[in-house]
Amino acid sequence: MSIETKIKNLRNQINEANYDYHTKDNPKISDFQYDALLKELIELEQLYPEFDDPSSPTKKIGGIVLDKFIKHTHKVPMMSLGNIFNESELDSFYERIDKVISNPTFAAELKIDGLAVSLIYESGKFVKAATRGNGTIGEDVTENVRTIKSLPLVLNEPIDIEVRGEIYMSHEAFKKVNLERANEGLDLFVNPRNAAAGSIRQLDSKIVAKRSLSLFTYAVVEPMLYQKTQIDILKYLDKLGFPVNPHYKYVESLEALKESINYFDELRKKLKYDTDGVVIKVNDLSTYDMLGFTAKHPKYAAAYKFQAEKQITEVKDIIFQVGRTGVITPVAELKPVFISGSLVSRATLHNEDYILNKDIRINDYVYVHKAGEIIPEVIEVIFDKRNDQEPFKMIDHCPACGGVLERKLGEADYYCTNPNCSGKNIFGLIHFASRVAMDIDTLGEKVVELLHDQTYLQTIPDIYKLNQYSNELQELPGFGKKKVEKLLDAIENSKNMSFDKLIFGLGIKNVGAKVAKTLVNVYPSIELLIDAKYEDLITIPEIGPEIALSVVSYFKDNNNINMLLELKSFGLNMTHEKEEILEHEFNNKTFVVTGTLDSFSRTEASSIIEKLGGKVSGSVSKKTDYVLAGRDAGSKLDKALELGINVMDEETFKVKINE
Ligand code: IVH
């Protein structure tokens, strides 16, 4: 046997052993045998570097140290899911779908509590992994993901495919890493999700390899190219060699959906990893385009969140925060209490009415839970434990600048009326730099606070002047040359951020991410947007009078105009380019699809044609450009031949769609 074959055989044996142990939880060889095979392979690879291969299982040991992660633009955005918190929201979700496709069926899957990852394979070989990032641009974490034992480096079919899944840390691995950190005097990770996310962001893949991360895959990019239903996608992923969570269910009715949620809620208590809900996906992939999307979520799926745990604690104080629009939010400072995996010492009280309705007072004992398992919230006072606490009284001056507070008629919130309020500025800055807006990595809350306190940052344009103070910034606590360089790079990169993110980042009242997108589509430059008229704005379907008014009054304010001009002078992108239409042969061509196709349903074929810019019609006429004819095509094919219209067979169609 040649050395090359010997190496190949060893690689196959080890890949199989990894699969049996880590993916199927069914080891077929002993640890001793495994170690011996690996040792032999490592030695041979050292002796014969000419047979080096990135798909070798020895690469799972790690060893590559990066100085930063490269950005990766997702071919198809990594969206998140809309949440469902109770039965009535589940009913509405079902009704919405049932209206579009009657009697829908679903795949119900556990929602794994980790971090999303996109995995790219070429000719069946693992080539790249990227984090979700802001959904459009993530980070290339290939070397770290390669170390995950259950990640297949070679698939069972030599195909090109992009797969999405969740990296998570089991309870056992979590305990181990925290024990090690405690021994080294390091801060502990608060939960397995943070530990998994923190590990994936390590620059040294050897450290990642030691963290014992795990993986489940649950989706494929452009799934219809591979299968017809979500259940089939899960089976297909399993067949390719990917780890797939085995606890999924095919569900045929609303009743069955509810039953499956109860089943999963019980099941999850027995699992060795964290889950935070059930992901419900319409099973028939061909209906997804029809069901559509919101700005953030697809409408064909949703995440049913499990009921969060509630705990009793004491309200030590009620303080007030100033939001980016000047809104004042009362917050309860609590005696720290452990809820759903983390220590909670603050909880939102929303507004004056919320506090008065629940009659929450300083020194009360209250129930606290995590709304959506994330945001701590005071839900109820325990009146039996009350003594002589003073009733709550709302403040009338801004806690940040001392400005007068105002509560407009019909609104629940108080706002600071001072346009130069320092409190407002800081939240505006945090929002502007945040992931969802301009995505200026490293300019997070803490850094904004520090730079604000040190007077480097008061306004948004100040962000783009920070490069003048590069040397001074390096002297600030927690800063250094590297961090300042990283910050300034991120700021420079943000100048190319899309126009809608910039508009969203400005924090205009009522202008969220979706409205910002709509606005830049209709007004694709800052000049046009500044001149937008109220009467024109309200004719746009998603924009009502309230939004239109906010937009017009924002751009009427000279301070805002001057700020935008200043940003423009720094080179920020202030135009929106319409999405390129795919230049494909099918663009603008009219098709009729007839007969039985082997690889697609007619609906699938039609949706592919439409994706490539073509139109699909039901009947053949002189205007038809092509008839896609499958087996047993009848009168439509006859008519096409009669009119001399191009007839395309399935094989040609398959070749053309890949061009
Ligand atoms: S499907 C369009 N399936 O939950 C998004 N997601 O908010 C399709 N997750 O970003 C995601 N388990 O990180 C899907 N079985 C599952 C999942 C799952 C966990 C995560 C994922 C996603 C988030 C949704």
Residues whose N, C-alpha, C, O or C-beta is under 5 A from the ligand:
A	BS01	IVH	M79 S80 L81 E109 L110 K111 I112 L115 A116 E166 Y218 V279 P298
